[in-house]
């Protein structure tokens, strides 16, 4: 007796396949590749631009070295970049800003990634805006973004993300501008902590080198939000 097995895969609409593929892509790039090899419907769904935009890009330390040499892998990541993948936009923005020194392109990419709620891109955008001396409106926008990150408790994780990318992906290549006196955020003559953030940062950094408990805490106890932003700027420019 012959038993015939029928599959309903052919009757699943393409938009449902795309939704399934997006879910897989946001979990694992390897799982996405495996799914695309299962059938033609999955392969076709994997070609959608929104899937490339949604792919979860592994951190630099978890990325196989041969991906940058494999032509197929390079084409895949190029398609993700063209589709506006937030993580790739974030990384390329850091390259444009701090290696190629192309501020316009870098800011455009950071803005695009930030609009997708990419928190590390929002942090990098915040620091870049605060470091500006030529546009006070943009500096005020940077302070607004800093307040949001500070309130959400996201600063430490975002800083670690930036550090990981800039030191693992491009060791020794990154050049972040130094902070000039006119770039400080806090300008109030009545503020008791104004101008002290570089000293506090240096103190915390030296304490960290000695593995001292005084390395922890940062400016969290400083009541002035603008001085805390000045401290974060000190930490950012010393990432690379």
C-alpha positions as CSV (number, residue, x, y, z in Angstrom):
1,X,0.0,0.0,0.0
2,X,1.3,3.4,-0.9
3,X,0.9,6.3,1.5
4,X,0.9,9.7,0.0
5,X,1.8,12.7,2.1
6,X,0.5,16.2,1.2
7,X,2.0,19.4,2.4
8,X,0.1,22.7,3.0
9,X,3.2,24.8,2.5
10,X,2.2,25.7,-1.0
11,X,-1.0,27.2,0.3
12,X,0.5,29.5,2.9
13,X,0.4,33.1,1.6
14,X,3.7,34.9,0.9
15,X,3.0,37.6,3.4
16,X,2.7,35.0,6.1
17,X,6.0,33.5,5.0
18,X,7.6,36.9,5.2
19,X,6.3,37.4,8.8
20,X,7.7,34.0,9.8
21,X,11.0,34.8,8.1
22,X,11.2,38.2,9.9
23,X,10.7,36.5,13.2
24,X,13.5,34.0,12.4
25,X,15.8,36.8,11.1
26,X,15.5,38.9,14.3
27,X,16.5,35.9,16.4
28,X,19.5,34.5,14.4
29,X,21.2,35.1,11.1
30,X,22.2,31.4,11.0
31,X,18.6,30.3,11.6
32,X,17.6,32.6,8.7
33,X,20.0,30.9,6.4
34,X,18.8,27.4,7.5
35,X,15.1,28.4,7.0
36,X,15.8,29.7,3.5
37,X,17.2,26.3,2.5
38,X,14.0,24.4,3.5
39,X,11.8,25.3,0.5
40,X,11.2,27.7,-2.3
41,X,8.6,29.7,-0.4
42,X,11.0,30.3,2.5
43,X,13.8,31.3,0.0
44,X,11.5,33.7,-1.8
45,X,10.3,35.3,1.5
46,X,13.9,35.7,2.5
47,X,14.5,38.0,-0.5
48,X,12.1,40.6,1.0
49,X,13.7,44.0,1.8
50,X,12.1,44.0,5.3
51,X,13.7,40.7,6.1
52,X,17.2,42.2,5.3
53,X,16.3,45.2,7.4
54,X,15.3,43.0,10.3
55,X,18.3,40.6,10.4
56,X,20.0,40.4,13.8
57,X,23.7,41.1,13.2
58,X,26.0,39.3,15.6
59,X,28.5,41.4,17.7
60,X,32.0,41.7,16.3
61,X,33.5,39.1,18.7
62,X,30.9,36.5,17.5
63,X,31.3,37.2,13.8
64,X,33.2,34.5,11.9
65,X,36.3,36.1,10.3
66,X,35.7,34.5,6.9
67,X,32.4,36.4,6.5
68,X,34.3,39.4,5.3
69,X,36.0,37.4,2.6
70,X,33.1,35.3,1.4
71,X,31.5,36.9,-1.7
72,X,28.0,35.6,-0.9
73,X,28.2,36.8,2.7
74,X,29.4,40.2,1.5
75,X,26.5,40.5,-1.0
76,X,24.1,39.5,1.8
77,X,25.4,42.2,4.1
78,X,25.4,44.8,1.3
79,X,21.7,44.0,0.8
80,X,21.0,44.5,4.5
81,X,22.8,47.8,4.4
82,X,20.8,49.0,1.4
83,X,17.6,47.9,3.1
84,X,18.5,50.1,6.1
85,X,19.5,47.5,8.7
86,X,19.8,49.6,11.9
87,X,22.8,47.7,13.3
88,X,24.8,48.0,10.1
89,X,23.8,51.7,9.8
90,X,25.1,52.2,13.3
91,X,28.4,50.6,12.6
92,X,28.9,52.3,9.3
93,X,28.0,55.6,10.9
94,X,30.8,55.2,13.4
95,X,33.2,54.4,10.6
96,X,32.1,57.5,8.7
97,X,32.4,59.8,11.7
98,X,35.5,58.6,13.4
99,X,37.6,57.0,10.7
100,X,36.7,58.7,7.4
101,X,35.7,61.9,9.2
102,X,32.6,62.3,7.1
103,X,30.2,64.0,9.5
104,X,27.3,64.5,7.2
105,X,27.1,60.9,6.1
106,X,27.7,59.6,9.6
107,X,25.0,61.8,11.2
108,X,22.5,60.8,8.5
109,X,23.1,57.1,9.2
110,X,22.9,57.6,13.0
111,X,19.6,59.5,12.6
112,X,18.2,56.7,10.4
113,X,19.2,54.0,12.9
114,X,17.9,56.1,15.9
115,X,14.5,56.4,14.2
116,X,14.3,52.6,14.4
117,X,14.8,52.7,18.2
118,X,18.4,51.5,18.0
119,X,19.6,52.6,21.4
120,X,23.3,52.4,20.8
121,X,22.9,54.5,17.7
122,X,20.9,57.0,19.8
123,X,23.8,57.2,22.3
124,X,26.4,57.7,19.5
125,X,24.2,60.4,18.0
126,X,23.8,62.1,21.4
127,X,27.5,62.3,21.9
128,X,28.2,63.5,18.4
129,X,25.6,66.3,18.8
130,X,27.0,67.3,22.2
131,X,30.5,67.5,20.8
132,X,29.5,70.1,18.1
133,X,30.4,73.7,18.5
134,X,28.8,75.1,15.4
135,X,25.1,74.5,16.1
136,X,23.6,75.2,19.5
137,X,20.2,73.8,18.4
138,X,21.8,70.5,17.6
139,X,23.6,70.6,20.9
140,X,20.3,71.1,22.7
141,X,18.9,68.2,20.8
142,X,21.8,66.1,22.0
143,X,21.1,67.1,25.6
144,X,17.4,66.1,25.2
145,X,18.5,62.7,23.9
146,X,21.0,62.4,26.8
147,X,18.2,63.0,29.3
148,X,16.2,60.2,27.7
149,X,19.1,57.7,27.8
150,X,20.0,58.7,31.4
151,X,16.4,58.2,32.5
152,X,16.2,54.8,30.8
153,X,19.5,53.7,32.4
154,X,20.9,52.8,29.0
155,X,24.2,54.7,29.1
156,X,26.5,51.9,30.3
157,X,25.3,49.3,27.9
158,X,25.4,51.7,24.9
159,X,28.9,52.8,25.8
160,X,30.0,49.2,25.9
161,X,28.5,48.6,22.5
162,X,30.4,51.5,21.0
163,X,33.6,50.4,22.7
164,X,33.2,46.8,21.4
165,X,32.8,47.9,17.8
166,X,35.5,50.5,17.7
167,X,38.1,48.5,19.4
168,X,37.4,45.0,17.9
169,X,36.5,46.1,14.4
170,X,39.0,48.9,13.9
171,X,41.7,48.8,16.6
172,X,43.9,51.8,16.4
173,X,42.0,53.4,13.6
174,X,39.3,55.4,15.4
175,X,40.0,59.1,16.1
176,X,37.3,60.8,18.3
177,X,37.7,64.6,18.5
178,X,39.0,65.9,21.8
179,X,36.7,68.1,24.0
180,X,37.5,71.9,23.8
181,X,36.5,74.2,26.7
182,X,33.6,75.7,24.7
183,X,32.1,72.3,24.0
184,X,31.1,71.7,27.7
185,X,27.4,71.4,28.1
186,X,27.0,73.1,31.5
187,X,27.6,76.8,31.3
188,X,25.9,78.0,34.5
189,X,28.3,80.1,36.7
190,X,26.0,79.1,39.7
191,X,26.6,75.4,39.2
192,X,28.9,74.0,41.9
193,X,30.0,71.0,39.8
194,X,30.6,72.9,36.5
195,X,34.1,72.2,35.0
196,X,34.9,69.3,37.5
197,X,33.8,66.4,35.2
198,X,37.3,65.9,33.6
199,X,38.8,65.6,37.0
200,X,36.1,63.2,38.2
201,X,36.6,61.1,35.0
202,X,40.4,60.9,35.5
203,X,39.9,60.0,39.1
204,X,37.5,57.2,38.2
205,X,39.8,56.0,35.4
206,X,42.8,55.8,37.7
207,X,40.7,54.0,40.3
208,X,39.7,51.5,37.7
209,X,43.3,50.8,36.8
210,X,44.0,50.0,40.5
211,X,40.8,47.8,40.7
212,X,39.6,50.2,43.4
213,X,35.9,50.4,44.5
214,X,36.2,54.2,43.7
215,X,36.0,53.4,40.0
216,X,32.3,52.8,40.2
217,X,29.5,55.3,40.4
218,X,30.6,57.8,37.8
219,X,28.6,61.1,38.0
220,X,25.3,59.5,39.2
221,X,25.4,61.5,42.4
222,X,25.8,64.8,40.6
223,X,22.5,66.6,40.6
224,X,23.3,68.7,37.5
225,X,22.2,66.8,34.4
226,X,24.4,69.0,32.2
227,X,27.5,68.1,34.2
228,X,26.6,64.4,33.9
229,X,26.4,64.9,30.2
230,X,29.9,66.5,30.3
231,X,31.1,63.5,32.2
232,X,29.6,61.1,29.6
233,X,31.4,63.1,26.8
234,X,34.7,62.6,28.6
235,X,34.0,58.9,28.7
236,X,33.0,58.8,25.1
237,X,36.0,60.5,23.7
238,X,38.2,58.1,25.5
239,X,36.6,54.9,24.2
240,X,39.0,54.4,21.3
